[in-house]
Amino acid sequence: MAEIRVGLGFDVHAFSDDPSRRLVLAGVHLPGERGLNGHSDADVVAHAVADALLGACGLGDLGEHFPDTDPQWAGADSLSILAGVVALAAEAGWTTGNVDCTVLLEAPKLAPHRAAMRDKLSRAVNADVSIKATRAEGLGAIGRGEGVACWAVALIERGRT
């Protein structure tokens, strides 16, 4: 009989004033958009998915394994970090069943990028991924267009016969 667990991940980053920062969400570069502040590439979607997987596995959190105080992660590609999390999960005997993400942002629109995002994340976690986007309707920092947040839920399993 398979053991099944669920994990919840969350991440939020403010938009950067640095014109050299690129906006990367779910491993996809959105050209012409303001990037996010962060130690790595600040991909809130990949970070939320990584934390959801780590939580489901009982393996701590992203900051524990990939701390923003470690210079080796400065500017890192978050899909590489996510691949490291998937490897940690596999070492513990877990496989990903599926992942569901909700991205909260006022702009840019994600619909034109959703298929590419889903493809990149699905390949990174070796499972189906769904990505939805919603707006904060002007409420709070996200609603004022100050940043982007993402929630992710991951289902993992081990011992399937």
N, C-alpha and C positions, 0 to 999 in steps of 0.2 A: 504494500500500500504506500502511495506517495505521501510525503510530508509537504504541506503547502504553507507558505507564509506570505504576508503582505507587508510592505513598507511604504512609508510616506516621506517624501522629500520636498524641501522648499528652498528657494534661493531668491535673492533680490539684489539688484545692483543699480546704482544711479548712473545716469548718462554722464559722460565725460566732456569736459571742455577742451580736451586735447584733440586737435583735428587729425592726429595720426592714429588714434584708436579706431579700429574697425568694429562694426556691429556684427557679431557672430551669434546666431541662435540655432541650437540643435545642429551645430557643425556647419551651418550654411552662412556664408558671408552675404550680408545685405548691402550692396554697394550704394554709396551716396547717403547713407544714414549715419547718424552720430553713434559712436561706440560707447561701451559701458566701462565704468571704472572697475578695476579689479587687478589682482596680482597676476592671474593668468589672462586668458583672452576674455574672461568674464561672461562666458556662455551660461546664462542662468538656467537654460533648459537642460543642458548636459549636466550641470551641477546638481539640479534637483533630482534628475534621474539617478545619478551616482549616489546621492544621499538616500534615496528611496531603496535602492538595491542594498546598500550597506546596512540600513536599518532593518530591512527584512531578514538579512543574514545574521543580524546581531553582531556586526563587525565594526561598530562605532560610527563615526561620521567622516565626512570628506576632510575636514580640518585636521583630524587625527592622522590620516594617511598621506595627505597632500597639503601640508600646512602653508599658509600664505606668508610665513616667516622664513621659508626655505627658498633661497635664491634659485634653485634648480627648477622651480615651478613658475618663475617670472616669465610672463608672456606665453605660457604653455598652451598648447592646443587642448581644449577641454575634452575633445573626443579621445585623445590619448589618455587623459586622466580617467575617463569613463572606461576605456579598455582595460586599464589597470584595475579598476573596481570589478569589472566582469571577471578578470583573472583571479582576484581574491575570492570572489564568490565561488568560482569553479574549484579552487583549491579547497574550499570548505564543503564541496560536494553539491553546490546549488546550481541550477540552471534557471534562466529567466523564462517565465511563462508568457507574460505580456507587460507592457507599460502604458499608462495613460497620463498625459500631460495637459495641464491648463496653463496657458501663458496669459498674464494680465499686463496690458499695455494700451496706451492710447494710440500710438503710431510707432512704426509703420504697420500697414496691413500685412498680416501673415499669409493670407489665402494664396497669393501668387507663389509663395515659397514652401507651402505646407507639404507638398509631395516630396520635394528634395529633403526637407527636414525629416520627414517620416522615414525616408529611405536611409539617410545617414545614421539616424538613431537605431533603426531596426538592424542594420548591419553591425553597429557597435555592440548591441546587447544580444544579438542572435535571437531576436523574437519580434513579434508584432508590436508596433508602437502606434498610438493614436495621439494626435496633437490638436488641441482646440485653442482658440484665442478668444478673449473677451476684454471688454473695456471697463474701467472703473467709473465711467460716466462723470468725470470731473471731480470725484471724491478723493481726498488725500493726495499724497505725493505722487502716486502712480497716475491718478486722475489728472493731476496738473502736468503730466508729461515729464516728470523728473527721473523716471527710471522704468525698469521692467522687472516683473516678478514671475515666478513659475512654481506650480505645485505639480508633483509627480507621484503616482502610485505604481508600485511594482509588485507583481505576483511572481514568486519564485517557488521552485519545487526541487525535491530530491527523493531518490529511492523509487522512482517510477519503474514498474516491472512490466 
